[in-house]
Amino acid sequence: MTSTIPNLPSKYDPFTTEAKWQSYWEEKQTFKADPNHPGEPYCIMIPPPNVTGSLHMGHAFNNSLIDTLIRYHRMKGYNTLYLPGTDHASIAVHSVIERQLKEEGKTRFDLGRDKFLERAWEWKEQSSGTITGQLRRLGISADWTRERFTLDEGLANAVIEAFVRLYEDGLIYRGQYMVNWCPASESAVSDVEVENKEVNGNLWHFRYPLTEGNGYVEVATTRPETMLGDTAVAVNPNDERYKKLIGKTVTLPIMNREIPIVADEFVDPEFGTGCVKVTPAHDPNDFQMGQRHQLPMINILNKNGSLNENAGMFEGQDRFVARKNVVKQLEKEGFLVKIEDYKHSVPYSDRGKVPIEPLLSTQWFVKIRPLADKALNCLDNEDNPGFVPERWMKVYRDWLVKLEDWCISRQLWWGHQIPAWYAVSETDGEITDNTPFVVAKTEAEAVKKATEKFGKDVKLQQEPDVLDTWFSSGLWPFSTLGWPQETADLATYFPTNTLSTGFDIIFFWVARMTMMAGYFMNKMPFKTVYIHGLILDENGKKMSKTAGNGIDPLLLINKYGTDAVRYTLIKEVIGAGQDIRLEYDREKDESASVEASRNFTNKIWNASRFVMMNLEGKTPQALGKPDSEKLELCDKWILSRFHKTVKQTSDYLESYGLGEAAREQYEFIWGDFCDWYIELVKPRLQGENAESKLVAQQTLAYVLEGILKLLHPFMPHITEEIWHTLTQTGEEDCLAVQSYPQLETGLINDELETEFELIFGTIRTLRNLRADADIKPKVKVTAILQSESAKERDILTKGEDYLKDLVKIETLKITENLPEDLGQTIAGVIGTIQALIPLAGVVDIASLQQRTEKKLAKVEKEIESISKRLSNKNFVDKADPEVVQAARDSLAEAEKQGSILRERLQQLQSNS
């Protein structure tokens, strides 16, 4: 796979490299887990993306974070498993097939359930590879041999087992309750499938006349059509305006139905008129009031969103058509008071893309309190699971406390069909709200149970509804490991270590998993929940399909390479759980931040090429570790910096500081190793001292291999490629399974690092002075370094050779006091050290002064122009704030340059 002679191409090609190693890892099954493997288990389950989906930035971000953790722990000697898989996405797939059928002029009922499911499976087989193929492009080190799908046989069996057990334990029941109903898909939907949107609507005010006398009460609503199902009007019991009306009745307009006025503390006397209409069958709060006051529940809606026979003259009308007609009728009858513009939040079905209807419906439910209370007990008494950041623990806890029974049935065909069979022979061949049923794992078992209960002539029909997708994904951490069988995987890898996910599904998925695992496994499914933030667009806004501001990660991968995208997403994280903003130019489809990471890969590549060109064909193993007794000053410094970076990176990764770890490595690799150490050892590599050269080669090889191991979890492809070339290792082994660098704390020398900071600061200052004086690169100079501190002078003396080599100094004077006659010099300051370069004989002073004056004049002209622009009130008041701020920033920069040039000119003039 790689040449036996260390030789990297002159230019790094991420696309060829990444494809090569992705194929290698999968073909060799490098990441196949083995429960018998030594080492402490470390397992992360991929949050299963929808089988309908494609890679979006959230997938790329989360899987980059997970893969970094997995690769790090694998190299640390853990027995790792990163288990991939996809979710069957009931509503999404169902919607796709129904949309296809609609284009053909058909419905699912024309096909029948079996044919519909055949078509759904065909579509799944065609599309399911899209998202997994894209995840492979990310280079994640998943065990693809264990890939799972929430409808595969093993997981289907787990779902049936869980349902039957919960039912037999009295925790699943069938009953009537308020649900979110999507008229477009004609199915109940979970809270997570509802998106609240701010809309500009109306608030309609109506009069409901008192049944006795001439008075009335005024109510307001955003859904006028629901008044047809009103069964009461409610007021606050402490509202003095209405106390005398409590217990009286009003006549419901249009319907002419007498309904009571009830007192309920839920009513806010400060909101609206202080009177609210109560429609128990069409509002969750009204449903609760209806139960408290034993009110009738009148459903006025059909499942498709049209009005039913309970709506009187409006029967058959679409709900929004009926809304207009109800208002017209109320106005005609004199009950309409006013219509106000009203901005409010409306819940929409995420899949159906229409407003949902709260609807009283017979569904299957899970009694949530026993499950939630067990999860609460683990949290309160065992701090399990832990949350990073910790603040999300309270959010999770509050939600567990407030949980109500969970509606788990969906009126769909794609999904896990509920394992309940109705004895339809008991209700004239129809499934009704009162049809008796049996719950069983198989149809044969159901027949046996039903025969014993209803006789041999019983006729059964399976529940047509399927389970909420969250029911099966709630079992994900243990069903994927073989539960309910007692497998080696389950015994080894459960509970898992970390769940990495966004905060937006703490309620809907994280809690589902903790409740299910607590009940079936008697322990929490993961030790830590790592909540990452969101990726914001270039304007700092949340990416969404609705806003159309998403950024396609594949586009960035195709432009800059996978490693660059992965590294950017991780490096931008500042603090666990914080949102990150991704720079992006939509006109050019370019990202400055990803380009910077691509430049980092090029820097690593070129530095590695240089190192290998100077190792004379030897590998780090052949060269051996440098002898501590023969190390020179800069060797000791780079080894100290390397081992400190090893420690800090490990500390960050252990505490989920992934962004901090990436930035720490960036500073060390680009700054310390590439910009400084390589420059410091170049003279030794080209010199005649064989022993010094060998130590330099050993140190370069040792640190470079260590860098590749450090960086591998973040940038797996380029590091794998360079490591193979550096170590001359063929296909028999790979970097991904090598040991993480061993920390040698004895080599960390804080004092030496501080000394080198002073040396490097001095080098930078002297280089800047050379540039300011336009001294030609090959011209050697005299430099004077003055400090009253003996310690500083000692440090500078230690670094004398480095100062001379890197600044091109012929003569270096390190002194306590400056000579009296310095002549013409250019000077700078580093802390308490003065740095001077005499200019006589090095540059043409007069020419330098002229150039400086010319630069200053140009800058002063720019300052005048920008100042004049900013003093124009029309510009400041009318231009975009960003444009005005850019002008202010430009002015500040120009003034800074002017100050520097004036100081430099004064220095030149004072020496003339």
FENRA-V695907 format. One record per helix or strand of 2 or more residues. SS is the DSSP state (a for helix, b for strand). FROM is the first residue (numbers start at 1). TO is the last residue. Records with the same first field share a line. If there is no record, write none. Layout:
SS = FROM-TO  FROM-TO
This chain:
a = 14-27  57-75  90-103  108-111  113-137  144-146  153-168  191-193  224-229  243-245  284-292  309-314  319-332  368-382  391-402  424-427  443-454  469-473  476-479  488-493  503-520  553-560  562-571  592-613  620-623  628-630  633-654  658-686  690-712  716-727  735-737  745-747  750-772  790-798  800-807  845-870  873-878  881-911
b = 41-45  49-50  79-83  85-87  148-149  172-182  187-189  194-210  216-221  232-235  249-252  257-263  275-278  306-307  336-349  357-366  386-388  406-407  409-410  420-423  437-439  460-462  466-467  496-502  526-532  535-536  580-581  781-786  809-815  825-830  833-838
